[in-house]
Amino acid sequence: MRTMDTSADLSERRAGVARLFDLLAPHYDQGGVPWFGPIATRLLELVAPAPGERAADIGCGRGAVTLSLAEAVGHDGHVTAVDLSPAMVELLTTRAVELGVGNIETRVGDSSEVGLESGTYDLVTASLVLFFTPDPLDALSHWVSLLRPGGRIGLTAFGDQDPAWTAAEEVLLAFAPPQVLDARTSGRQGSFATTDSLARLLEASGATDVDCHDEPLEVTLPDADAWRAWTMSLGLRQLWASVPEGALSEVLERVGTALEADRGADGLLHLTQQVRYATGTRPG
Ligand SMILES: C[S@@+](CC[C@H](N)C(=O)[O-])C[C@H]1O[C@@H](n2cnc3c(N)ncnc32)[C@H](O)[C@@H]1O
């Protein structure tokens, strides 16, 4: 059942997401492990941006999708990058200037409140964003409405992980505050539970030619300390912050025990995450 949020609830939830990502921004994707980059690369392969296209990247973060998208659409194309978090947008803007990329315009705010024009985009992308929205069908319907007829949308979310990785995260989740919005909580419920349910959500939002499937992404790390260092550069940082100081060494030990099941013959931990890719088209 869909719950009705008041506008004050909605503002508070959006402000909470903005605060979270403002805190994460300096560390975000700085863990030295290929993660958001490979996911963005695959998403862009699937939606195939073409030179001259006009695109919107929703929940752009530090630009894992945005920067490659801007390169793909080229000087004749344009990318509008939107994020609730001012810190994320500032880091993306700085990076774009450093790289001399001139076809990105950034906007801070919720995707429905930053003046994106309906029916005008060739392409909308949103990588690892939808599970942060209070009403995913409402958000997705808006994103599809931004497309011109025949325009494409591409999303990512997370599917299953290998059992050892799940067990390690469960150690942390035991400390999570109730109703934390994250890939590990809201991102595994309801419409996010399966490829079929996410495909149905995208269809219900008005898209056709919908495809949704999982592809594995492997991460290789030496040990649990490296896992902690890396996950501090992800949304999981908020879960680590919930672990009381006095419990940290025991938590690390339990995480280490859980992850041992992923140790391969090469002596390294091999963790596998299924990444969920969903694409669709606005009917003409
Ligand atoms: C997990 S990060 C993904 C960032 C980027 N797409 C990437 O792949 O690295 C999710 C981002 O979505 C943003 N976000 C969440 N809900 C949003 C909304 N309704 N409108 C705009 N941005 C949103 C967050 O602030 C955060 O920066």
The ligand as a Tripos MOL2 file, in Angstrom:
@<TRIPOS>MOLECULE
LIG
   27    29     1     0     0
SMALL
NO_CHARGES

@<TRIPOS>ATOM
      1 C1         24.1450    6.4720   -4.2550 C.3       1 LIG1
      2 S1         24.3000    8.1040   -4.8520 S.3       1 LIG1
      3 C2         24.5870    7.8110   -6.5930 C.3       1 LIG1
      4 C3         25.3170    8.9550   -7.2390 C.3       1 LIG1
      5 C4         25.6850    8.7190   -8.7100 C.3       1 LIG1
      6 N1         24.5050    8.5240   -9.5320 N.3       1 LIG1
      7 C5         26.6590    7.5660   -8.8670 C.2       1 LIG1
      8 O1         26.3110    6.5880   -9.5250 O.co2     1 LIG1
      9 O2         27.7660    7.6460   -8.2840 O.co2     1 LIG1
     10 C6         22.6340    8.7190   -4.8470 C.3       1 LIG1
     11 C7         22.5420   10.2240   -5.1000 C.3       1 LIG1
     12 O3         21.1830   10.5440   -5.3790 O.3       1 LIG1
     13 C8         20.8670   11.7950   -4.7820 C.3       1 LIG1
     14 N2         19.3940   11.8630   -4.6770 N.ar      1 LIG1
     15 C9         18.5930   11.0510   -3.9540 C.ar      1 LIG1
     16 N3         17.2950   11.3890   -4.1470 N.ar      1 LIG1
     17 C10        17.2900   12.4250   -5.0370 C.ar      1 LIG1
     18 C11        16.2530   13.2150   -5.6290 C.ar      1 LIG1
     19 N4         14.9610   13.0020   -5.3550 N.pl3     1 LIG1
     20 N5         16.6030   14.2070   -6.4890 N.ar      1 LIG1
     21 C12        17.9120   14.4410   -6.7650 C.ar      1 LIG1
     22 N6         18.9370   13.7230   -6.2220 N.ar      1 LIG1
     23 C13        18.6370   12.7310   -5.3670 C.ar      1 LIG1
     24 C14        21.6350   11.7580   -3.4700 C.3       1 LIG1
     25 O4         21.8170   13.0480   -2.9230 O.3       1 LIG1
     26 C15        22.9460   11.0810   -3.9050 C.3       1 LIG1
     27 O5         23.9350   12.0060   -4.2790 O.3       1 LIG1
@<TRIPOS>BOND
     1     1     2 1
     2     2     3 1
     3     2    10 1
     4     3     4 1
     5     4     5 1
     6     5     6 1
     7     5     7 1
     8     7     8 2
     9     7     9 1
    10    10    11 1
    11    11    12 1
    12    11    26 1
    13    12    13 1
    14    13    14 1
    15    13    24 1
    16    14    15 ar
    17    14    23 ar
    18    15    16 ar
    19    16    17 ar
    20    17    18 ar
    21    17    23 ar
    22    18    19 1
    23    18    20 ar
    24    20    21 ar
    25    21    22 ar
    26    22    23 ar
    27    24    25 1
    28    24    26 1
    29    26    27 1
@<TRIPOS>SUBSTRUCTURE
     1 LIG1         1 GROUP 0 **** ****
